[in-house]
Amino acid sequence: MANYEIKKLIERSEIEKRIGEVAETIDRDYEGKNPIVAVVLKGGFIFAADLLRNMHIRFTLDFIGASSYIGKESSGDIKITKDLDTPLSGRHLILVEDIVDTGLTLHKLCRLLEQRDPASISIATLLLKEIERDFELPVEYCGFTIPNKFVVGFGLDYSERHRGLPYIGYIDMKGQE
Ligand code: IMP
């Protein structure tokens, strides 16, 4: 494995505070709507656990896993690796993600889930990378906007490492500035 360091980007206390604020906004927006809160696997689970513990409204918890074939010609290819258990028709859906990078996976996932006729789809993401995207994503709830660095911790991994870090750090490749 490459020689690298993890540099702290966002402190745990800052993350906890911000997640509380995001939960409050979601509570306000979805009061009485009983949304389906779908955790996008794998990385979304730690953010989701903290978010849900700060929410007070009624919701239905579900999980979804997807992988996209980036690099293939078609941009419509996505494979659902774990589908929702809950029927979507007429329901409000909140997808809970760890990070929106290119946003391609979520973009494709939203298009696929729209076919199931939900009342609405929104995205709650802990992190949003500050990059240009040439499509719209319904990112209604965002913890932090971050620079375009590779980050780990709080559910995010680097080759399945560092998911359990209680803060967000970025990978600093030594001697490769
Ligand atoms: P996308 O480019 O937005 O489609 O990102 C797809 C997935 O790649 C995310 O859900 C993450 O699991 C992973 N990913 C993207 N950027 C990072 C990062 O900086 N650290 C760790 N995982 C990342």
Backbone and ligand atoms as CSV (ligand in chain L), in Angstrom:
chain,resi,resn,atom,element,x,y,z
A,1,MET,N,N,0.842,-1.206,0.000
A,1,MET,CA,C,0.000,0.000,0.000
A,1,MET,C,C,0.872,1.249,0.000
A,2,ALA,N,N,0.370,2.297,-0.640
A,2,ALA,CA,C,1.136,3.541,-0.743
A,2,ALA,C,C,1.379,4.136,0.638
A,3,ASN,N,N,2.409,4.904,0.702
A,3,ASN,CA,C,2.763,5.584,1.934
A,3,ASN,C,C,1.938,6.865,2.052
A,4,TYR,N,N,1.088,6.922,3.052
A,4,TYR,CA,C,0.243,8.111,3.160
A,4,TYR,C,C,-0.047,8.447,4.610
A,5,GLU,N,N,-0.497,9.674,4.797
A,5,GLU,CA,C,-0.928,10.119,6.127
A,5,GLU,C,C,-2.387,10.532,6.033
A,6,ILE,N,N,-3.060,10.462,7.183
A,6,ILE,CA,C,-4.426,10.982,7.211
A,6,ILE,C,C,-4.399,12.315,7.951
A,7,LYS,N,N,-4.821,13.355,7.284
A,7,LYS,CA,C,-4.837,14.681,7.920
A,7,LYS,C,C,-6.279,15.044,8.267
A,8,LYS,N,N,-6.441,15.614,9.445
A,8,LYS,CA,C,-7.792,15.923,9.915
A,8,LYS,C,C,-8.401,17.063,9.102
A,9,LEU,N,N,-9.651,16.850,8.688
A,9,LEU,CA,C,-10.356,17.885,7.931
A,9,LEU,C,C,-11.517,18.448,8.746
A,10,ILE,N,N,-12.316,17.550,9.353
A,10,ILE,CA,C,-13.465,18.014,10.149
A,10,ILE,C,C,-13.503,17.240,11.468
A,11,GLU,N,N,-13.498,17.975,12.561
A,11,GLU,CA,C,-13.529,17.404,13.916
A,11,GLU,C,C,-14.857,16.716,14.210
A,12,ARG,N,N,-14.803,15.725,15.063
A,12,ARG,CA,C,-16.001,15.006,15.477
A,12,ARG,C,C,-17.075,15.944,16.065
A,13,SER,N,N,-16.652,16.876,16.915
A,13,SER,CA,C,-17.626,17.765,17.571
A,13,SER,C,C,-18.355,18.636,16.544
A,14,GLU,N,N,-17.614,19.052,15.524
A,14,GLU,CA,C,-18.198,19.865,14.452
A,14,GLU,C,C,-19.221,19.042,13.664
A,15,ILE,N,N,-18.857,17.772,13.410
A,15,ILE,CA,C,-19.749,16.883,12.648
A,15,ILE,C,C,-21.033,16.648,13.434
A,16,GLU,N,N,-20.871,16.370,14.725
A,16,GLU,CA,C,-22.042,16.091,15.563
A,16,GLU,C,C,-22.990,17.287,15.596
A,17,LYS,N,N,-22.400,18.465,15.735
A,17,LYS,CA,C,-23.218,19.682,15.798
A,17,LYS,C,C,-23.987,19.870,14.481
A,18,ARG,N,N,-23.278,19.706,13.398
A,18,ARG,CA,C,-23.899,19.917,12.072
A,18,ARG,C,C,-24.979,18.872,11.791
A,19,ILE,N,N,-24.740,17.632,12.195
A,19,ILE,CA,C,-25.753,16.587,11.961
A,19,ILE,C,C,-27.031,16.933,12.736
A,20,GLY,N,N,-26.889,17.480,13.924
A,20,GLY,CA,C,-28.050,17.915,14.705
A,20,GLY,C,C,-28.862,18.964,13.948
A,21,GLU,N,N,-28.156,19.886,13.295
A,21,GLU,CA,C,-28.847,20.942,12.540
A,21,GLU,C,C,-29.567,20.355,11.318
A,22,VAL,N,N,-28.887,19.423,10.634
A,22,VAL,CA,C,-29.502,18.803,9.452
A,22,VAL,C,C,-30.761,18.033,9.871
A,23,ALA,N,N,-30.670,17.300,10.989
A,23,ALA,CA,C,-31.818,16.521,11.486
A,23,ALA,C,C,-32.996,17.440,11.803
A,24,GLU,N,N,-32.682,18.586,12.380
A,24,GLU,CA,C,-33.738,19.553,12.726
A,24,GLU,C,C,-34.463,20.038,11.460
A,25,THR,N,N,-33.689,20.304,10.419
A,25,THR,CA,C,-34.287,20.758,9.152
A,25,THR,C,C,-35.154,19.664,8.542
A,26,ILE,N,N,-34.656,18.429,8.574
A,26,ILE,CA,C,-35.436,17.317,8.008
A,26,ILE,C,C,-36.727,17.132,8.806
A,27,ASP,N,N,-36.625,17.204,10.118
A,27,ASP,CA,C,-37.816,17.114,10.984
A,27,ASP,C,C,-38.866,18.128,10.556
A,28,ARG,N,N,-38.400,19.353,10.335
A,28,ARG,CA,C,-39.317,20.433,9.969
A,28,ARG,C,C,-39.954,20.164,8.601
A,29,ASP,N,N,-39.139,19.725,7.643
A,29,ASP,CA,C,-39.627,19.541,6.269
A,29,ASP,C,C,-40.545,18.328,6.116
A,30,TYR,N,N,-40.354,17.307,6.960
A,30,TYR,CA,C,-41.080,16.048,6.752
A,30,TYR,C,C,-42.082,15.715,7.855
A,31,GLU,N,N,-42.362,16.682,8.723
A,31,GLU,CA,C,-43.347,16.473,9.790
A,31,GLU,C,C,-44.659,15.941,9.192
A,32,GLY,N,N,-45.140,14.829,9.707
A,32,GLY,CA,C,-46.422,14.269,9.252
A,32,GLY,C,C,-46.365,13.546,7.917
A,33,LYS,N,N,-45.172,13.418,7.321
A,33,LYS,CA,C,-45.077,12.804,5.981
A,33,LYS,C,C,-44.571,11.359,6.001
A,34,ASN,N,N,-44.141,10.882,7.140
A,34,ASN,CA,C,-43.610,9.523,7.296
A,34,ASN,C,C,-42.716,9.096,6.123
A,35,PRO,N,N,-41.603,9.804,5.906
A,35,PRO,CA,C,-40.752,9.463,4.763
A,35,PRO,C,C,-40.061,8.114,4.934
A,36,ILE,N,N,-39.653,7.546,3.799
A,36,ILE,CA,C,-38.750,6.392,3.835
A,36,ILE,C,C,-37.343,6.981,3.876
A,37,VAL,N,N,-36.587,6.625,4.907
A,37,VAL,CA,C,-35.203,7.074,4.986
A,37,VAL,C,C,-34.349,5.881,4.563
A,38,ALA,N,N,-33.749,5.976,3.387
A,38,ALA,CA,C,-33.002,4.848,2.835
A,38,ALA,C,C,-31.508,5.128,2.908
A,39,VAL,N,N,-30.818,4.325,3.675
A,39,VAL,CA,C,-29.378,4.474,3.832
A,39,VAL,C,C,-28.690,3.842,2.621
A,40,VAL,N,N,-27.844,4.618,1.963
A,40,VAL,CA,C,-27.112,4.086,0.812
A,40,VAL,C,C,-25.854,3.392,1.339
A,41,LEU,N,N,-25.765,2.097,1.096
A,41,LEU,CA,C,-24.662,1.278,1.614
A,41,LEU,C,C,-23.421,1.423,0.746
A,42,LYS,N,N,-22.243,1.226,1.274
A,42,LYS,CA,C,-22.070,0.937,2.685
A,42,LYS,C,C,-21.857,2.215,3.495
A,43,GLY,N,N,-21.249,3.193,2.859
A,43,GLY,CA,C,-20.690,4.335,3.591
A,43,GLY,C,C,-21.675,5.189,4.366
A,44,GLY,N,N,-22.967,5.154,3.965
A,44,GLY,CA,C,-23.927,6.060,4.588
A,44,GLY,C,C,-24.345,5.676,5.994
A,45,PHE,N,N,-23.907,4.501,6.461
A,45,PHE,CA,C,-24.515,3.983,7.699
A,45,PHE,C,C,-24.139,4.756,8.957
A,46,ILE,N,N,-22.945,5.290,9.042
A,46,ILE,CA,C,-22.559,5.987,10.283
A,46,ILE,C,C,-23.228,7.359,10.351
A,47,PHE,N,N,-23.224,8.068,9.249
A,47,PHE,CA,C,-23.936,9.348,9.184
A,47,PHE,C,C,-25.413,9.119,9.505
A,48,ALA,N,N,-25.986,8.071,8.887
A,48,ALA,CA,C,-27.415,7.782,9.093
A,48,ALA,C,C,-27.706,7.497,10.563
A,49,ALA,N,N,-26.837,6.719,11.208
A,49,ALA,CA,C,-27.070,6.370,12.617
A,49,ALA,C,C,-27.132,7.630,13.478
A,50,ASP,N,N,-26.247,8.565,13.230
A,50,ASP,CA,C,-26.248,9.816,14.006
A,50,ASP,C,C,-27.427,10.702,13.625
A,51,LEU,N,N,-27.715,10.745,12.330
A,51,LEU,CA,C,-28.820,11.589,11.850
A,51,LEU,C,C,-30.152,11.118,12.448
A,52,LEU,N,N,-30.388,9.823,12.378
A,52,LEU,CA,C,-31.673,9.271,12.841
A,52,LEU,C,C,-31.839,9.437,14.340
A,53,ARG,N,N,-30.743,9.379,15.079
A,53,ARG,CA,C,-30.847,9.550,16.533
A,53,ARG,C,C,-31.155,10.987,16.917
A,54,ASN,N,N,-30.981,11.892,15.946
A,54,ASN,CA,C,-31.302,13.298,16.199
A,54,ASN,C,C,-32.667,13.703,15.638
A,55,MET,N,N,-33.307,12.773,14.905
A,55,MET,CA,C,-34.609,13.087,14.310
A,55,MET,C,C,-35.739,12.680,15.246
A,56,HIS,N,N,-36.844,13.407,15.204
A,56,HIS,CA,C,-37.958,13.120,16.113
A,56,HIS,C,C,-39.230,12.740,15.380
A,57,ILE,N,N,-39.248,12.894,14.058
A,57,ILE,CA,C,-40.468,12.571,13.312
A,57,ILE,C,C,-40.561,11.066,13.071
A,58,ARG,N,N,-41.740,10.638,12.649
A,58,ARG,CA,C,-41.911,9.234,12.268
A,58,ARG,C,C,-41.293,9.022,10.890
A,59,PHE,N,N,-40.588,7.912,10.715
A,59,PHE,CA,C,-40.029,7.575,9.398
A,59,PHE,C,C,-39.933,6.062,9.281
A,60,THR,N,N,-39.760,5.584,8.047
A,60,THR,CA,C,-39.553,4.159,7.793
A,60,THR,C,C,-38.106,3.979,7.355
A,61,LEU,N,N,-37.356,3.161,8.083
A,61,LEU,CA,C,-35.941,2.951,7.739
A,61,LEU,C,C,-35.800,1.851,6.694
A,62,ASP,N,N,-34.949,2.092,5.714
A,62,ASP,CA,C,-34.659,1.060,4.721
A,62,ASP,C,C,-33.201,1.212,4.273
A,63,PHE,N,N,-32.738,0.259,3.498
A,63,PHE,CA,C,-31.343,0.275,3.027
A,63,PHE,C,C,-31.318,-0.022,1.535
A,64,ILE,N,N,-30.367,0.587,0.858
A,64,ILE,CA,C,-30.217,0.308,-0.578
A,64,ILE,C,C,-28.728,0.288,-0.921
A,65,GLY,N,N,-28.366,-0.641,-1.785
A,65,GLY,CA,C,-26.981,-0.708,-2.240
A,65,GLY,C,C,-26.965,-0.641,-3.755
A,66,ALA,N,N,-26.025,0.102,-4.305
A,66,ALA,CA,C,-25.939,0.220,-5.763
A,66,ALA,C,C,-24.495,0.367,-6.181
A,67,SER,N,N,-24.195,-0.192,-7.339
A,67,SER,CA,C,-22.869,0.087,-7.895
A,67,SER,C,C,-23.064,0.499,-9.339
A,68,SER,N,N,-22.285,1.468,-9.752
A,68,SER,CA,C,-22.453,1.942,-11.125
A,68,SER,C,C,-21.229,1.570,-11.933
A,69,TYR,N,N,-21.478,1.413,-13.208
A,69,TYR,CA,C,-20.393,1.002,-14.093
A,69,TYR,C,C,-19.772,2.219,-14.720
A,70,ILE,N,N,-19.055,2.987,-13.925
A,70,ILE,CA,C,-18.391,4.178,-14.470
A,70,ILE,C,C,-17.279,3.679,-15.392
A,71,GLY,N,N,-17.123,4.310,-16.521
A,71,GLY,CA,C,-16.113,3.836,-17.466
A,71,GLY,C,C,-16.769,3.162,-18.653
A,72,LYS,N,N,-17.989,2.657,-18.454
A,72,LYS,CA,C,-18.724,2.122,-19.601
A,72,LYS,C,C,-19.277,3.275,-20.417
A,73,GLU,N,N,-19.564,3.017,-21.662
A,73,GLU,CA,C,-20.074,4.068,-22.563
A,73,GLU,C,C,-21.403,4.635,-22.061
A,74,SER,N,N,-22.344,3.730,-21.774
A,74,SER,CA,C,-23.668,4.183,-21.356
A,74,SER,C,C,-23.628,4.750,-19.945
A,75,SER,N,N,-24.360,5.849,-19.736
A,75,SER,CA,C,-24.380,6.415,-18.392
A,75,SER,C,C,-25.605,5.920,-17.630
A,76,GLY,N,N,-26.366,5.005,-18.247
A,76,GLY,CA,C,-27.598,4.545,-17.600
A,76,GLY,C,C,-27.412,3.279,-16.797
A,77,ASP,N,N,-26.187,2.730,-16.780
A,77,ASP,CA,C,-25.989,1.429,-16.148
A,77,ASP,C,C,-25.781,1.530,-14.656
A,78,ILE,N,N,-26.653,0.884,-13.930
A,78,ILE,CA,C,-26.483,0.825,-12.501
A,78,ILE,C,C,-26.994,-0.532,-12.040
A,79,LYS,N,N,-26.303,-1.082,-11.062
A,79,LYS,CA,C,-26.735,-2.381,-10.553
A,79,LYS,C,C,-27.152,-2.203,-9.101
A,80,ILE,N,N,-28.389,-2.613,-8.807
A,80,ILE,CA,C,-28.851,-2.576,-7.421
A,80,ILE,C,C,-28.312,-3.835,-6.744
A,81,THR,N,N,-27.476,-3.645,-5.750
A,81,THR,CA,C,-26.891,-4.793,-5.060
A,81,THR,C,C,-27.730,-5.182,-3.836
A,82,LYS,N,N,-28.475,-4.222,-3.312
A,82,LYS,CA,C,-29.438,-4.494,-2.228
A,82,LYS,C,C,-30.602,-3.540,-2.466
A,83,ASP,N,N,-31.773,-4.118,-2.736
A,83,ASP,CA,C,-32.922,-3.259,-3.052
A,83,ASP,C,C,-33.676,-2.864,-1.785
A,84,LEU,N,N,-34.491,-1.825,-1.896
A,84,LEU,CA,C,-35.359,-1.402,-0.807
A,84,LEU,C,C,-36.371,-2.513,-0.520
A,85,ASP,N,N,-36.760,-2.640,0.739
A,85,ASP,CA,C,-37.810,-3.603,1.081
A,85,ASP,C,C,-39.188,-2.949,1.001
A,86,THR,N,N,-39.218,-1.613,1.023
A,86,THR,CA,C,-40.473,-0.881,1.121
A,86,THR,C,C,-40.937,-0.403,-0.252
A,87,PRO,N,N,-42.214,-0.637,-0.604
A,87,PRO,CA,C,-42.722,-0.091,-1.873
A,87,PRO,C,C,-42.668,1.441,-1.843
A,88,LEU,N,N,-42.274,2.032,-2.973
A,88,LEU,CA,C,-42.028,3.480,-3.003
A,88,LEU,C,C,-43.224,4.315,-3.425
A,89,SER,N,N,-44.165,3.677,-4.097
A,89,SER,CA,C,-45.256,4.426,-4.717
A,89,SER,C,C,-45.971,5.347,-3.715
A,90,GLY,N,N,-46.008,6.623,-4.053
A,90,GLY,CA,C,-46.710,7.608,-3.230
A,90,GLY,C,C,-45.976,8.031,-1.966
A,91,ARG,N,N,-44.781,7.463,-1.728
A,91,ARG,CA,C,-44.040,7.784,-0.495
A,91,ARG,C,C,-42.946,8.825,-0.765
A,92,HIS,N,N,-42.622,9.575,0.275
A,92,HIS,CA,C,-41.482,10.500,0.208
A,92,HIS,C,C,-40.221,9.713,0.558
A,93,LEU,N,N,-39.181,9.893,-0.244
A,93,LEU,CA,C,-37.940,9.141,-0.043
A,93,LEU,C,C,-36.785,10.087,0.241
A,94,ILE,N,N,-36.036,9.778,1.302
A,94,ILE,CA,C,-34.790,10.515,1.570
A,94,ILE,C,C,-33.646,9.506,1.465
A,95,LEU,N,N,-32.747,9.724,0.525
A,95,LEU,CA,C,-31.572,8.856,0.390
A,95,LEU,C,C,-30.459,9.429,1.256
A,96,VAL,N,N,-29.900,8.602,2.136
A,96,VAL,CA,C,-28.841,9.088,3.035
A,96,VAL,C,C,-27.492,8.548,2.566
A,97,GLU,N,N,-26.621,9.446,2.175
A,97,GLU,CA,C,-25.335,9.099,1.559
A,97,GLU,C,C,-24.184,9.652,2.391
A,98,ASP,N,N,-23.024,9.036,2.289
A,98,ASP,CA,C,-21.846,9.573,2.973
A,98,ASP,C,C,-21.273,10.767,2.221
A,99,ILE,N,N,-21.149,10.607,0.897
A,99,ILE,CA,C,-20.483,11.664,0.123
A,99,ILE,C,C,-21.025,11.710,-1.308
A,100,VAL,N,N,-21.186,12.897,-1.825
A,100,VAL,CA,C,-21.475,13.059,-3.249
A,100,VAL,C,C,-20.198,13.572,-3.888
A,101,ASP,N,N,-19.631,12.714,-4.730
A,101,ASP,CA,C,-18.390,13.074,-5.429
A,101,ASP,C,C,-18.783,13.502,-6.843
A,102,THR,N,N,-18.663,12.619,-7.828
A,102,THR,CA,C,-19.168,12.971,-9.162
A,102,THR,C,C,-20.695,13.055,-9.124
A,103,GLY,N,N,-21.305,12.300,-8.220
A,103,GLY,CA,C,-22.768,12.281,-8.110
A,103,GLY,C,C,-23.426,11.329,-9.095
A,104,LEU,N,N,-22.604,10.655,-9.909
A,104,LEU,CA,C,-23.152,9.796,-10.965
A,104,LEU,C,C,-23.987,8.641,-10.428
A,105,THR,N,N,-23.484,8.015,-9.374
A,105,THR,CA,C,-24.205,6.863,-8.810
A,105,THR,C,C,-25.595,7.308,-8.349
A,106,LEU,N,N,-25.634,8.409,-7.615
A,106,LEU,CA,C,-26.923,8.887,-7.098
A,106,LEU,C,C,-27.826,9.373,-8.224
A,107,HIS,N,N,-27.226,9.988,-9.205
A,107,HIS,CA,C,-27.995,10.479,-10.352
A,107,HIS,C,C,-28.731,9.312,-11.020
A,108,LYS,N,N,-28.000,8.239,-11.240
A,108,LYS,CA,C,-28.594,7.058,-11.892
A,108,LYS,C,C,-29.598,6.384,-10.974
A,109,LEU,N,N,-29.258,6.342,-9.707
A,109,LEU,CA,C,-30.148,5.705,-8.728
A,109,LEU,C,C,-31.478,6.461,-8.656
A,110,CYS,N,N,-31.403,7.778,-8.633
A,110,CYS,CA,C,-32.626,8.586,-8.581
A,110,CYS,C,C,-33.486,8.333,-9.805
A,111,ARG,N,N,-32.848,8.279,-10.966
A,111,ARG,CA,C,-33.621,8.059,-12.204
A,111,ARG,C,C,-34.320,6.710,-12.175
A,112,LEU,N,N,-33.622,5.724,-11.633
A,112,LEU,CA,C,-34.206,4.382,-11.550
A,112,LEU,C,C,-35.364,4.352,-10.541
A,113,LEU,N,N,-35.166,5.006,-9.404
A,113,LEU,CA,C,-36.195,4.976,-8.356
A,113,LEU,C,C,-37.412,5.825,-8.721
A,114,GLU,N,N,-37.203,6.855,-9.548
A,114,GLU,CA,C,-38.332,7.682,-10.007
A,114,GLU,C,C,-39.373,6.836,-10.733
A,115,GLN,N,N,-38.920,5.773,-11.375
A,115,GLN,CA,C,-39.847,4.905,-12.115
A,115,GLN,C,C,-40.826,4.194,-11.185
A,116,ARG,N,N,-40.531,4.195,-9.887
A,116,ARG,CA,C,-41.430,3.528,-8.931
A,116,ARG,C,C,-42.466,4.496,-8.362
A,117,ASP,N,N,-42.492,5.682,-8.930
A,117,ASP,CA,C,-43.534,6.653,-8.608
A,117,ASP,C,C,-43.580,7.140,-7.155
A,118,PRO,N,N,-42.428,7.512,-6.590
A,118,PRO,CA,C,-42.455,8.072,-5.236
A,118,PRO,C,C,-43.072,9.476,-5.247
A,119,ALA,N,N,-43.548,9.939,-4.089
A,119,ALA,CA,C,-44.091,11.303,-4.002
A,119,ALA,C,C,-42.959,12.314,-4.196
A,120,SER,N,N,-41.770,11.988,-3.678
A,120,SER,CA,C,-40.608,12.867,-3.862
A,120,SER,C,C,-39.340,12.090,-3.531
A,121,ILE,N,N,-38.220,12.587,-4.045
A,121,ILE,CA,C,-36.906,12.029,-3.690
A,121,ILE,C,C,-36.004,13.188,-3.292
A,122,SER,N,N,-35.368,13.071,-2.150
A,122,SER,CA,C,-34.329,14.039,-1.812
A,122,SER,C,C,-33.108,13.282,-1.299
A,123,ILE,N,N,-31.988,13.996,-1.271
A,123,ILE,CA,C,-30.732,13.388,-0.837
A,123,ILE,C,C,-30.222,14.135,0.386
A,124,ALA,N,N,-29.836,13.361,1.402
A,124,ALA,CA,C,-29.134,13.938,2.551
A,124,ALA,C,C,-27.729,13.358,2.529
A,125,THR,N,N,-26.755,14.211,2.373
A,125,THR,CA,C,-25.379,13.723,2.328
A,125,THR,C,C,-24.528,14.420,3.390
A,126,LEU,N,N,-23.633,13.652,3.989
A,126,LEU,CA,C,-22.754,14.266,4.982
A,126,LEU,C,C,-21.790,15.229,4.292
A,127,LEU,N,N,-21.257,14.783,3.145
A,127,LEU,CA,C,-20.245,15.586,2.450
A,127,LEU,C,C,-20.615,15.784,0.985
A,128,LEU,N,N,-20.298,16.947,0.490
A,128,LEU,CA,C,-20.511,17.246,-0.930
A,128,LEU,C,C,-19.205,17.817,-1.464
A,129,LYS,N,N,-18.632,17.145,-2.450
A,129,LYS,CA,C,-17.382,17.662,-3.010
A,129,LYS,C,C,-17.664,18.825,-3.939
A,130,GLU,N,N,-16.806,19.816,-3.813
A,130,GLU,CA,C,-16.971,21.037,-4.596
A,130,GLU,C,C,-16.414,20.820,-5.991
A,131,ILE,N,N,-17.235,20.188,-6.854
A,131,ILE,CA,C,-16.809,19.998,-8.247
A,131,ILE,C,C,-17.991,20.306,-9.166
A,132,GLU,N,N,-17.697,20.513,-10.431
A,132,GLU,CA,C,-18.764,20.799,-11.406
A,132,GLU,C,C,-19.485,19.520,-11.790
A,133,ARG,N,N,-20.794,19.595,-11.867
A,133,ARG,CA,C,-21.595,18.456,-12.340
A,133,ARG,C,C,-22.547,18.971,-13.401
A,134,ASP,N,N,-22.677,18.219,-14.496
A,134,ASP,CA,C,-23.550,18.745,-15.555
A,134,ASP,C,C,-24.935,18.126,-15.501
A,135,PHE,N,N,-25.377,17.754,-14.302
A,135,PHE,CA,C,-26.752,17.282,-14.116
A,135,PHE,C,C,-27.214,17.747,-12.745
A,136,GLU,N,N,-28.531,17.758,-12.588
A,136,GLU,CA,C,-29.132,18.196,-11.319
A,136,GLU,C,C,-29.229,17.023,-10.358
A,137,LEU,N,N,-28.922,17.290,-9.101
A,137,LEU,CA,C,-29.110,16.266,-8.057
A,137,LEU,C,C,-29.933,16.900,-6.939
A,138,PRO,N,N,-30.935,16.189,-6.430
A,138,PRO,CA,C,-31.763,16.791,-5.379
A,138,PRO,C,C,-31.108,16.745,-3.991
A,139,VAL,N,N,-29.907,17.347,-3.896
A,139,VAL,CA,C,-29.211,17.381,-2.598
A,139,VAL,C,C,-29.826,18.496,-1.750
A,140,GLU,N,N,-30.823,18.127,-0.977
A,140,GLU,CA,C,-31.540,19.121,-0.162
A,140,GLU,C,C,-30.846,19.322,1.183
A,141,TYR,N,N,-30.128,18.287,1.629
A,141,TYR,CA,C,-29.521,18.346,2.960
A,141,TYR,C,C,-28.058,17.952,2.852
A,142,CYS,N,N,-27.198,18.851,3.305
A,142,CYS,CA,C,-25.768,18.607,3.164
A,142,CYS,C,C,-25.062,19.026,4.446
A,143,GLY,N,N,-24.225,18.138,4.958
A,143,GLY,CA,C,-23.480,18.460,6.167
A,143,GLY,C,C,-22.410,19.502,5.887
A,144,PHE,N,N,-21.504,19.145,4.987
A,144,PHE,CA,C,-20.366,20.022,4.690
A,144,PHE,C,C,-20.017,19.961,3.201
A,145,THR,N,N,-19.676,21.107,2.660
A,145,THR,CA,C,-19.091,21.144,1.320
A,145,THR,C,C,-17.582,21.090,1.519
A,146,ILE,N,N,-16.932,20.179,0.806
A,146,ILE,CA,C,-15.490,19.995,1.018
A,146,ILE,C,C,-14.722,20.139,-0.298
A,147,PRO,N,N,-13.425,20.452,-0.203
A,147,PRO,CA,C,-12.612,20.500,-1.430
A,147,PRO,C,C,-12.479,19.106,-2.051
A,148,ASN,N,N,-12.042,19.080,-3.277
A,148,ASN,CA,C,-11.941,17.816,-4.011
A,148,ASN,C,C,-10.729,16.992,-3.553
A,149,LYS,N,N,-10.832,16.437,-2.340
A,149,LYS,CA,C,-9.777,15.579,-1.792
A,149,LYS,C,C,-10.374,14.227,-1.497
A,150,PHE,N,N,-9.539,13.192,-1.376
A,150,PHE,CA,C,-10.050,11.869,-1.017
A,150,PHE,C,C,-10.129,11.778,0.499
A,151,VAL,N,N,-11.345,11.609,1.002
A,151,VAL,CA,C,-11.557,11.650,2.445
A,151,VAL,C,C,-11.935,10.284,3.016
A,152,VAL,N,N,-11.645,10.115,4.298
A,152,VAL,CA,C,-11.955,8.858,5.000
A,152,VAL,C,C,-12.526,9.182,6.379
A,153,GLY,N,N,-13.090,8.145,6.985
A,153,GLY,CA,C,-13.648,8.298,8.328
A,153,GLY,C,C,-15.147,8.490,8.283
A,154,PHE,N,N,-15.798,8.297,9.428
A,154,PHE,CA,C,-17.249,8.484,9.514
A,154,PHE,C,C,-17.979,7.667,8.449
A,155,GLY,N,N,-17.512,6.442,8.219
A,155,GLY,CA,C,-18.155,5.554,7.246
A,155,GLY,C,C,-17.439,5.485,5.915
A,156,LEU,N,N,-16.602,6.482,5.636
A,156,LEU,CA,C,-15.903,6.512,4.342
A,156,LEU,C,C,-14.599,5.724,4.414
A,157,ASP,N,N,-14.326,4.984,3.360
A,157,ASP,CA,C,-13.149,4.105,3.393
A,157,ASP,C,C,-12.153,4.407,2.288
A,158,TYR,N,N,-10.959,3.894,2.533
A,158,TYR,CA,C,-9.933,3.834,1.492
A,158,TYR,C,C,-9.559,2.363,1.423
A,159,SER,N,N,-10.031,1.654,0.401
A,159,SER,CA,C,-9.855,0.196,0.301
A,159,SER,C,C,-10.280,-0.506,1.587
A,160,GLU,N,N,-11.473,-0.177,2.058
A,160,GLU,CA,C,-12.082,-0.776,3.258
A,160,GLU,C,C,-11.350,-0.421,4.554
A,161,ARG,N,N,-10.465,0.524,4.512
A,161,ARG,CA,C,-9.819,0.982,5.745
A,161,ARG,C,C,-10.409,2.313,6.201
A,162,HIS,N,N,-10.270,2.563,7.461
A,162,HIS,CA,C,-10.547,3.860,8.104
A,162,HIS,C,C,-12.025,4.253,8.230
A,163,ARG,N,N,-12.943,3.330,7.943
A,163,ARG,CA,C,-14.373,3.672,8.046
A,163,ARG,C,C,-14.751,4.107,9.458
A,164,GLY,N,N,-14.078,3.517,10.451
A,164,GLY,CA,C,-14.452,3.754,11.838
A,164,GLY,C,C,-13.862,5.014,12.460
A,165,LEU,N,N,-13.048,5.741,11.723
A,165,LEU,CA,C,-12.470,6.979,12.289
A,165,LEU,C,C,-13.586,7.917,12.731
A,166,PRO,N,N,-13.514,8.471,13.930
A,166,PRO,CA,C,-14.606,9.325,14.419
A,166,PRO,C,C,-14.525,10.772,13.926
A,167,TYR,N,N,-13.711,11.030,12.938
A,167,TYR,CA,C,-13.627,12.363,12.331
A,167,TYR,C,C,-13.431,12.184,10.829
A,168,ILE,N,N,-13.503,13.273,10.080
A,168,ILE,CA,C,-13.218,13.187,8.638
A,168,ILE,C,C,-11.783,13.633,8.409
A,169,GLY,N,N,-11.036,12.748,7.753
A,169,GLY,CA,C,-9.661,13.105,7.401
A,169,GLY,C,C,-9.474,12.968,5.907
A,170,TYR,N,N,-8.398,13.547,5.407
A,170,TYR,CA,C,-8.103,13.324,3.990
A,170,TYR,C,C,-6.770,12.623,3.843
A,171,ILE,N,N,-6.669,11.896,2.749
A,171,ILE,CA,C,-5.455,11.129,2.474
A,171,ILE,C,C,-4.407,12.064,1.885
A,172,ASP,N,N,-3.285,12.098,2.534
A,172,ASP,CA,C,-2.176,12.913,2.046
A,172,ASP,C,C,-1.065,11.960,1.614
A,173,MET,N,N,-0.881,11.876,0.313
A,173,MET,CA,C,0.164,10.993,-0.217
A,173,MET,C,C,1.519,11.647,0.015
A,174,LYS,N,N,2.354,10.996,0.781
A,174,LYS,CA,C,3.652,11.598,1.111
A,174,LYS,C,C,4.511,11.759,-0.129
A,175,GLY,N,N,5.060,12.951,-0.258
A,175,GLY,CA,C,5.994,13.210,-1.363
A,175,GLY,C,C,5.322,13.259,-2.716
A,176,GLN,N,N,4.000,13.408,-2.736
A,176,GLN,CA,C,3.296,13.464,-4.031
A,176,GLN,C,C,2.426,14.706,-4.099
A,177,GLU,N,N,2.967,15.824,-3.843
A,177,GLU,CA,C,2.172,17.070,-3.865
A,177,GLU,C,C,1.869,17.506,-5.281
L,1,IMP,P1,P,-19.878,9.326,-6.899
L,1,IMP,O1,O,-18.644,9.733,-7.658
L,1,IMP,O2,O,-20.574,10.541,-6.301
L,1,IMP,O3,O,-20.812,8.479,-7.712
L,1,IMP,O4,O,-19.342,8.486,-5.666
L,1,IMP,C1,C,-19.645,7.136,-5.474
L,1,IMP,C2,C,-19.082,6.602,-4.200
L,1,IMP,O5,O,-17.659,6.675,-4.238
L,1,IMP,C3,C,-19.467,7.334,-2.907
L,1,IMP,O6,O,-20.735,6.967,-2.415
L,1,IMP,C4,C,-18.362,6.857,-1.985
L,1,IMP,O7,O,-18.663,5.588,-1.464
L,1,IMP,C5,C,-17.154,6.774,-2.931
L,1,IMP,N1,N,-16.330,7.980,-2.793
L,1,IMP,C6,C,-16.313,9.083,-3.557
L,1,IMP,N2,N,-15.421,9.978,-3.089
L,1,IMP,C7,C,-14.856,9.424,-1.980
L,1,IMP,C8,C,-13.859,9.853,-1.030
L,1,IMP,O8,O,-13.312,10.967,-1.086
L,1,IMP,N3,N,-13.564,8.981,-0.034
L,1,IMP,C9,C,-14.144,7.756,0.082
L,1,IMP,N4,N,-15.072,7.312,-0.771
L,1,IMP,C10,C,-15.432,8.136,-1.795
